[in-house]
Amino acid sequence: MKAKYLKENYKVFIKDGVNGPKPVYLIGNLGEFAGKDPGQTFCELTKRFGKVFGFYQGLTPSIVVSDPDLIQKILVKNFFKFNGRPMFPKLLSVADRFVDKLQQLDLKYPEGFDIQSLNERYALDSVTSTALGLETNAIADAEGCLMLQYMHAYHNSASPENPASGLARVYHWLEVLKILDIKHKRLAKECFDHLSQHMELERRKLNTSARTKNVLQHLLTYNATSKDHATNPARSPLTTTEILGLTSGMVGGGVGPTASALGFTLHCLAVHPRHQEKLWQEVQDVCGVEGVFTIDQVRQIDYLDQVINESLRLYPVAPGVARTCSEDCVVNGVQFRAGTEVRLMGITQYMDPEIYPDPLTFKPERFSKDELRHPGSWLPFGGGPRMCVGIRLAQLQLKVAIIKLLQNFEISTSDLTQDPLPVALRPHLSPRNGVHIRLKRRVH
């Protein structure tokens, strides 16, 4: 790296009149955080240099803002100028690998192929890379990916199609049957060990990094509120076991539904070319055709939301929401007894013509902003305070993959395409026999 470039790079804040600690070549100001509490270090730097100061994360210039008025203007009035998120570039990078693999599959299988395995690998790589800072490389090496094997075992263990765990779900006194699920237990242990090692690496980064960059690092620095013996509020960090449970749950429970939602949406686009063309026109108008776009542009494509929602109406990954009644009660004239499991169904409503007219027809426009419906009639990610916590990441994963795919290919059916698509609960709604499509490269 040329010394002239380094010299000019480290003059950015001097030219802009931004105060801050003097950087060291190559490492910038990372030495300020070595072996120290990052939060405390930021407080000390703020006292020394003010509520707005600059520092270098290695070679990257960053501005730290602690002034509430400036923060408000950045987040609200000028939000369109500050739309970058640390995770978004990583998501774009994974989506590019997804498209590269599609190009290989298109060359190898010009008459069409089952895309669902690749959807799973994309969903896994994008979640682990953006949320955990862990590169699983499932797109390139499915067989050698431990996390992918664990995810499959996790789904199989919880699926009603699994005779042992399926019976245990129906008859709780048969929980002993779960000891037969040896493969799942072995992979779960290997996965936990792998995540534990990675967690320690991320913990060390917090001692030298200027800020948290992913969900795992936030969990490592998060202090949960609880009550002490005197019922006073107390804060304590999450335990290693708690963090491992949350992160492994992201892999086991979050990746599969996202992959299924992507598969169902691509199927709907393949069998409904008119709607695919309309979506493609909006993608071109907003994001262009070159493959480079921002998170703000993604949010501008209203028809993409409509297409995804209509696909999830026809093929609801989460057919309903389950709750257990904790006490005897009467709601809207219906008696509920304590201990009763209550299933709040979405899938039955989605096929009710009084709620969704002409329910068997694919009509994305029914989800336009002008259409009004009862909020209880739309439950793709659950509802209420216990709504799916990964909803925003899952939606972004879907949208980025679809935009990238449409910028490179036209999707159509193959000789093996089945419509309507056969489905199975594994334990979320999944394509039973895969998602068979054919791709045609776009010429720009």
Steps between C-alpha positions, in 0.01 A plus 500: 500500500648834396614735777349794310154340517535440876610856557208645306252254655593613849454867408123468445397641837769769496361627168143489632583668828390202708684455830620161621792285618804476275498174299785250472577375150309184403328450838350849524359555849428136584778514758278729709272199564759227558422315822244761609124523541382642162216693660724661757755581231238681296402702809863598558552597135183708508626689805830565324376593155134602537160360401607468136843358420671291238703183535634229270404134506823392343485687171130585516404847623200513737323783678366448852193708585368551854308820436123430520400775256743375237398141558132590450573682175707208368238238584189696398540811286804372311437126525531457122857618523592249767333181378795264526487216752810295599321175409366605161830484303555148635152401389568633150824301490321176591231576239773541238631153587142374471477641146842361406383153603178546303706577190688174547177304546348668195795388286489148639121458488362719218167314509444592863591388852381491862607828659389424856829357626678816387230713665578329831871559459446866411273550802759337728801691366315833512379451860832382641703760311284802585369409845785293643807613306559133412577385146339158456571478124199275443439632145841379387534187715171349614643162601771650719274747681434395861231767550305375199508144632382622840218702342374194312516287816321774697215511249475123479488470877212748527309378195170313537636270227761372747330201669682534832482874556163519327345263754672686784343826382154345507544289813720678751539185708699358206776761537732208571489423125714807439803315633489306173584821312873432531611685183332822606658489845847434356477782247354734760805443723740553209311815401508636855875434524558678168285797600669517839843529339373766260334687786833533680658641183221758476543584868867579440409729211291708737818599683650654186200595288337839515144369502289188485443387143264204520231339713744268678717789615190679628407189699849487646470859624132492595400524866163341574270654760380277782395527866731434794393351832370840612300530174720788389585525128836336431697469178728214409660375178356202317666171584697303244228234498230761436693654211572158348131411527397821323757473223444130432129576493564752222662226296265215586171687515551806282679387186249236385193727494692766306615243244145368462360851457760567229415174324125567506547852366727387215247229412220757483710726278579206270136398451374860475720667236279809472556585863869416467530748212327772702738441790801498268397839359484646851839349587651662191340836575618508861819290516618489140653193339861509619457317832598793723226653715435636847278391784287811441440396139391155614236658719364705211383199296142471629406227254773275641328510840169419332644203310666354811186547711274340240741207469489454878122517493481213252786312667512616865834394646342551842145366456396639837608609846485275808436623853420325829220639713638578847170552683129438456343781302222596261595697189230617259264250657737206460617314812870417524636275775840525659751270334315493169720547195348757268591504131433830331474407137605711211481241225124452538441873477719530193265268315179668624339688207330737741841619619702442183270502195590248230750338737646246257615771259844660528426871547791695654299820468276386784790601728534854364501781754149601392353164603374478858446181699461395861848473659406163646453359152867527403751304711802411282743570784265460794366800685498694825800542733627152411513568128800347320805701606680429173231641274705791363809295424291224339316749280827663395654161418204418276497834323874517431507145359198563274633833372841352425344201327269712283788727401672196351227254398148454378327221695272246335361155568672175404357161404517400867318803639187411697225755548355532754819411681476193730591595856593337831547610862869465595407658750426820305319472166754390240497397132457123522681415176717808458450801274571422136562800274680591181720807458573714196782752519408860441696697241545863606 
